[in-house]
Amino acid sequence: MPTITLVREGRTLEVPPNAILRTALLDAGVEVYRSPDDLVNCRGNGLCGTCVVEVEPAEAVSGVTFREKGQLWKYGDRPMRLSCQAKVIADCRVFTRPQLTQGWMGHPFYAHLKEGVGKGPAREKSDYRA
């Protein structure tokens, strides 16, 4: 049985093969949606894109569906999936409610604010201009 390691929650779940990721996460009490998306979503039909998660390795879940293609293009090379469309076929790591860097957060100047990116060396006061 495949094992899902939940990075944000620090938990591990064991699920049956071909289990839908969204269903497995919700059954385990894991928050898949941000507020208010937990109240207003497509209920697992792959239309709204609010149940997006980051999955590594990408081969651990089923292939990208037609419905996902309309939502996932905006995340570039990140291994993002709609949890309602992904079936778990092997052990994987899942990052729920990932930071969705779009707009101004995509600019290199703000790269240090992205989740999972090291802060780098601390700047001294003289590095800042008033």
Secondary structure by P-SEA (a helix, b strand, c coil): cbbbbbccccbbbbbcccccaaaaaaaaccccccccccccccccccccccbbbbbccccccccccaaaaacccccccccccccccbbbcccccccccccccccccccccccccccccccccccccccccc
